[in-house]
Amino acid sequence: RVTFWKENGTHITVFEFKDNRSALILEGNIRYNDVLLKNVIISYKEEEDDFDNCVLNALKILNEYNE
């Protein structure tokens, strides 16, 4: 498992749960009805690829996400 963080607290975790299958979990803070919800799962995606490619895809997702 590896996690990458942005300065604003948004982060993505890549969790390999079996060979060539990983979960990419994007978490961060969101505002819902004027209430700040902290550390919420924003996106969950499973990928069938080697771990290195999953890490690269996770970094792309993290960089493209705008609060």
Secondary structure by P-SEA (a helix, b strand, c coil): cbbbbcccccbbbbbbccccbbbbbbbbbbbcccccccccccbbbbbcccaaaaaaaaaaaaaaccc
